């Protein structure tokens, strides 16, 4: 499958639109995990750039950031888009290595 690396720096502001939710297996209703066994979450984001806003859903492994809620700014690391095609439908799916609150990301960077 072709992977497209997304430059998140093109979007100076990325906000959470909906809180993160566990990604569930459709058959078992259990939370899915990535290849490393980390639980998968999904979050809807709004990215504001020079050409307007983009809304997209991103899956990410690990733990959802504590306190993440609608309107909060987030930092997205390692964002990759993958095209998909199923039964005549097609689109892009997005997966990030990490999503964290922008305020915590800046605090950590300033502390180092």
Buried (B, 14 or more C-beta within 10 A) or exposed (E): EEEEEBEBEEBEEBBBBBBBEEBEEEEEEEEBEBEEEEBBBBBBBBBEEEEEEEEBBBBBBBEBBEEBEEEBEBBBEEBBBEEEEEEEEEEEBBBBEBBBBBEBBEEEEEEE
